[in-house]
Amino acid sequence: MAPWILLDDVRLWSLGRFSSEWFQKTDLPQTMLGTATNLSWSTQFSNHTPTLTIPATGTRLEVYGNIPNGTQVKYGLRGGIQETPVISTGNETMTSSLIWSIDLPSGEVKEIQWTVEGGAPTIDYVLVTGQDKLSQVETLIIDDRDDWLQFKGSWVQEVGPHTTFGSAFQNTRTGSRMVGDQMKFVFIGSSLGVYGVTNPGSGKLAFNVSLDGAPPVTHIQSHGTQPNESSTWSINQELFYMNWGNDHPERHELTITVHETTESQILWLDYIIFESNDSTEPPPPPSPSNALASPSKDKPIFRIIYSGEDDSSNPSAIAIADTPTRQGKREVGLLSHESPTNPV
């Protein structure tokens, strides 16, 4: 599975892709990297039509966010002939769902321009895939199903969850509650973020992180004192982050090991984000012996939430991280039994 290039709304702003009618919201705990960009029609745009220009260097592009009912969008390749409507209906509650996608011919660098003619859409992030080779530093996102991630032990893959904010990245997550189970990721990059889905179920949960062969550091995710709210989930939760600050990305090796689980706790991994360059190439696929169990909708789901507190009372902890994550403690979203509406 090829990695996706991630164009978060922050990146699109830095590239000057939004017209002036858009505005950005921060501190949104269940969007990609905590931000999203909205369009409000409370102000009359008498002389301007809101636009969004998206760089598309691959063969497929997907846009994630929120499209309220009645939204109408035209699109054009490099300002060419526009077709309408691309989007006319949507789901007003979800902020991180697939709202539009397009397959593109290969071998060309393209731009797609959205022109919004009605409604107030929200843009969370854009995914681009199908590149033969990276030509510059890019932000890549690796799904839990990708062969790039090497799982050892009794990890299982599940679908969902679906929340009022959206669902897990690409609608899957991979988890384990067996102490000693490991996930390894080898890459060339200058920063790294590990993200999962969490829920405040009962029991304790901790995992170890080792970078480049260094002694592992234990991260406490649940202390066992949190309320048991098994009907709530949080998506896009940062479990670990590291920025080496290198001008030139280098080779790194990440190992995550399940350290402690009690009662209903399970460690769910969703995706990894890292900064890459043109030297980044995925490793060969793993052997069949490393294959994960198939996703199942019928298996019980255990739920966790990250607390962000130290656990000095745990004598078996190797070390406690001084700074848990960039995001700290997260809010949770109510579980929705309905699948998200994803007009394409």
C-alpha positions in Angstrom: 0.0 0.0 0.0 1.5 3.3 -1.0 1.7 6.1 1.6 -0.5 9.2 1.2 0.8 12.7 1.0 -1.1 14.6 3.7 -2.1 18.2 3.0 -3.6 19.4 6.3 -5.5 22.6 6.2 -2.6 24.3 7.9 -0.3 23.3 5.0 -2.9 24.5 2.5 -2.9 27.9 4.3 0.9 28.1 4.2 0.7 27.4 0.4 -1.8 30.2 -0.1 -4.5 27.9 -1.3 -7.6 29.4 0.4 -9.2 32.6 -0.7 -9.8 35.3 1.8 -13.4 34.2 2.6 -12.2 31.2 4.6 -11.1 31.2 8.2 -9.2 28.6 10.3 -10.3 27.1 13.7 -7.8 25.7 16.1 -8.0 23.6 19.3 -10.4 21.2 17.7 -9.6 17.9 19.5 -10.9 15.4 17.1 -9.8 16.8 13.7 -6.5 15.9 11.9 -3.8 17.8 13.9 -6.4 19.7 15.8 -7.4 22.3 13.2 -10.0 22.8 10.4 -10.9 25.6 8.0 -14.5 26.9 7.6 -16.4 29.0 5.1 -19.1 31.2 6.6 -21.8 32.8 4.4 -22.8 35.2 7.2 -20.8 37.9 5.3 -22.1 38.7 1.8 -19.5 38.1 -0.8 -20.8 40.5 -3.4 -17.6 40.7 -5.5 -15.8 37.4 -4.7 -16.6 33.7 -5.0 -14.8 31.6 -2.4 -12.2 29.2 -3.8 -9.8 26.5 -2.7 -6.9 25.5 -5.0 -5.5 22.0 -4.2 -2.2 20.7 -5.5 -2.6 17.2 -7.0 0.7 15.5 -8.0 -0.6 11.9 -8.0 -3.4 9.8 -9.4 -6.0 10.1 -6.7 -7.1 12.9 -4.4 -9.5 12.8 -1.4 -10.9 15.7 0.5 -12.0 15.3 4.2 -14.1 17.6 6.2 -17.8 18.5 6.5 -20.4 19.3 3.9 -23.7 20.6 5.2 -26.9 20.0 3.2 -27.3 22.3 0.3 -23.6 22.9 -0.4 -22.7 23.4 -4.0 -19.2 23.2 -5.4 -17.8 23.4 -8.9 -14.3 22.2 -9.8 -11.8 22.6 -12.6 -8.4 21.2 -13.4 -5.9 24.1 -13.5 -8.8 26.6 -14.0 -10.3 24.6 -16.9 -13.9 24.0 -17.7 -15.9 23.6 -14.5 -18.6 21.0 -13.8 -21.4 21.4 -11.3 -22.6 20.4 -8.8 -19.8 18.2 -7.4 -21.4 18.2 -3.9 -25.0 19.0 -3.0 -25.8 17.0 0.1 -23.8 16.1 3.2 -23.8 15.5 7.0 -23.8 18.6 9.2 -22.4 16.9 12.3 -19.2 15.2 11.1 -16.0 17.3 10.7 -13.5 14.7 9.5 -15.3 12.5 6.9 -14.6 11.8 3.3 -16.6 14.4 1.3 -15.1 14.2 -2.2 -12.6 12.3 -4.3 -11.3 12.2 -7.8 -9.1 9.9 -9.9 -6.6 11.7 -12.1 -4.5 10.7 -15.1 -0.9 9.9 -14.1 2.3 11.6 -15.2 1.2 15.2 -14.8 1.5 17.8 -12.0 -2.0 19.3 -11.6 -4.1 21.7 -9.6 -7.7 21.4 -8.8 -9.8 24.5 -8.0 -12.9 24.4 -6.0 -15.5 27.2 -6.4 -18.1 27.3 -3.7 -21.5 28.6 -4.9 -23.5 27.8 -1.8 -23.3 26.3 1.7 -20.6 26.5 4.3 -18.2 23.6 3.9 -15.4 22.7 6.4 -12.0 21.4 5.1 -10.0 19.3 7.5 -7.3 17.7 5.3 -6.6 16.4 1.7 -4.9 13.1 0.8 -3.0 12.6 -2.5 -1.6 9.3 -3.6 -0.1 7.6 -6.8 3.2 9.4 -7.0 6.1 7.4 -8.6 8.7 9.1 -6.4 8.8 12.0 -4.0 10.5 15.1 -5.4 10.7 17.2 -2.2 10.1 17.1 1.5 6.5 16.0 2.1 4.3 15.1 5.0 3.3 11.4 4.7 0.6 9.5 6.5 0.8 5.7 7.0 -2.4 3.8 7.7 -2.4 1.0 10.3 -3.1 -1.5 7.4 0.1 -0.5 5.6 2.8 -3.1 5.1 5.3 -0.4 6.2 4.3 -1.1 9.8 5.6 -4.4 11.2 3.4 -5.9 13.9 4.6 -8.7 16.1 2.3 -10.6 18.4 -1.5 -10.9 18.7 -2.5 -7.6 17.2 -6.0 -7.5 15.6 -7.6 -5.1 13.1 -11.0 -3.7 13.5 -13.3 -1.3 11.6 -14.5 2.1 12.9 -15.3 3.5 15.3 -17.9 6.0 13.8 -18.3 9.0 16.0 -20.1 12.3 15.7 -16.8 13.8 14.5 -16.1 11.1 11.8 -14.3 7.7 12.0 -10.9 6.2 12.4 -8.5 7.0 9.5 -9.5 4.9 6.5 -12.1 3.4 8.8 -9.7 0.9 10.5 -7.6 0.6 13.6 -5.1 -2.0 14.9 -5.0 -3.0 18.6 -3.5 -5.3 21.2 -4.0 -6.0 24.9 -1.1 -8.5 25.2 1.9 -7.3 27.1 5.0 -7.5 25.0 3.3 -7.2 21.6 5.2 -4.8 19.4 4.9 -2.5 16.3 8.0 -1.4 14.5 8.4 1.4 11.9 11.6 2.2 10.1 11.7 5.4 8.0 13.7 8.4 6.8 12.3 11.6 8.2 12.7 14.6 10.5 9.6 14.3 12.7 7.2 11.6 13.7 3.7 11.4 15.2 1.7 8.3 16.3 -2.0 8.6 16.5 -4.8 6.3 17.8 -8.4 6.1 18.8 -9.2 6.2 22.6 -12.0 5.7 25.0 -12.3 6.0 28.8 -13.0 2.3 29.6 -12.1 0.7 32.9 -8.6 -0.5 33.8 -5.0 0.6 33.2 -3.1 1.0 29.9 0.6 1.8 29.2 3.0 1.4 26.3 6.7 1.7 25.8 8.4 3.8 23.1 11.9 3.2 21.9 13.6 5.3 19.2 16.8 4.3 17.4 17.6 1.6 19.9 17.5 3.8 22.9 16.1 2.5 26.3 12.3 2.5 26.2 10.2 5.2 27.8 6.8 4.2 29.3 3.8 6.3 28.4 0.8 6.0 30.7 -2.5 6.2 28.8 -5.0 5.1 31.4 -4.4 5.0 35.2 -7.5 3.0 36.1 -9.1 5.9 37.9 -10.9 7.4 34.9 -14.7 7.1 34.6 -15.9 4.0 32.8 -17.7 5.6 29.8 -17.7 2.8 27.3 -20.1 4.6 24.9 -17.7 7.4 24.0 -14.8 7.5 21.6 -12.1 10.0 20.5 -10.4 9.9 17.1 -7.2 11.5 15.8 -5.6 11.3 19.2 -1.9 11.9 19.4 -0.2 9.2 21.4 3.4 10.1 20.8 5.4 12.9 18.9 9.0 13.6 18.2 10.7 16.3 16.2 14.4 16.0 15.6 14.6 19.4 13.9 17.0 18.2 11.2 17.4 20.1 8.0 17.9 16.8 6.2 15.8 13.8 7.3 17.6 10.8 8.6 16.9 7.1 9.1 15.0 6.3 12.3 13.5 3.2 13.9 10.4 3.4 16.2 9.3 0.5 18.4 6.1 0.6 20.4 5.5 -2.2 22.9 2.4 -2.9 25.0 3.6 -2.5 28.6 0.5 -2.9 30.8 -3.2 -3.7 30.3 -5.9 -4.5 32.8 -9.6 -5.1 32.6 -11.1 -3.8 29.3 -8.0 -1.8 28.1 -6.5 -2.2 24.7 -4.0 -0.1 22.8 -5.5 1.0 19.4 -3.1 2.4 16.8 -4.6 4.3 13.8 -2.0 6.0 11.7 1.5 7.5 11.7 2.5 11.0 10.3 6.1 11.9 9.4 8.1 14.4 7.4 9.9 12.7 4.5 12.1 13.6 1.5 13.0 12.2 -1.9 15.1 9.4 -0.2 12.1 8.0 1.5 11.1 4.6 0.1 8.9 1.9 1.8 10.4 -1.4 2.7 9.4 -4.7 1.0 6.2 -6.3 2.3 6.5 -8.5 5.4 6.3 -12.3 5.3 2.9 -13.9 5.6 3.7 -14.9 9.2 3.4 -11.3 10.2 -0.1 -10.9 8.8 -2.8 -9.4 11.0 -6.1 -10.9 11.9 -8.9 -9.8 9.5 -11.2 -7.0 10.6 -14.4 -8.1 12.2 -17.6 -6.2 13.0 -18.7 -8.9 15.4 -15.8 -8.9 17.9 -16.2 -6.9 21.2 -14.4 -3.5 21.1 -12.4 -2.3 24.2 -12.2 1.4 24.7 -9.5 3.7 26.2 -8.6 7.4 26.7 -5.3 9.1 27.3 -5.1 10.9 30.6 -1.7 12.6 30.2 -0.7 12.1 33.9 2.5 10.5 35.3 2.3 7.1 37.1 5.0 7.3 39.7 3.2 4.6 41.7 3.9 2.0 39.0 7.1 0.2 40.1 7.3 -1.7 36.8 7.5 1.4 34.6 10.9 1.8 33.0 10.6 5.6 32.6 7.8 8.2 32.4 7.7 10.7 29.6 8.2 14.3 30.8 5.9 15.6 28.1 3.1 13.1 27.1 2.1 14.6 23.7 1.7 18.0 22.0 -2.1 17.7 22.5 -2.4 16.7 26.1 -5.7 15.5 27.5 -8.4 15.1 24.9 -12.1 15.5 24.8 -14.3 12.7 23.6 -17.1 12.4 21.1 -20.3 10.4 21.5 -20.5 7.1 19.6 -22.7 7.2 16.6 -24.3 3.9 15.4 -24.7 5.4 11.9 -22.0 5.2 9.3 -20.8 8.6 8.0 -22.3 10.0 4.9 -19.5 10.1 2.3 -20.7 11.6 -1.0 -18.1 11.1 -3.7 
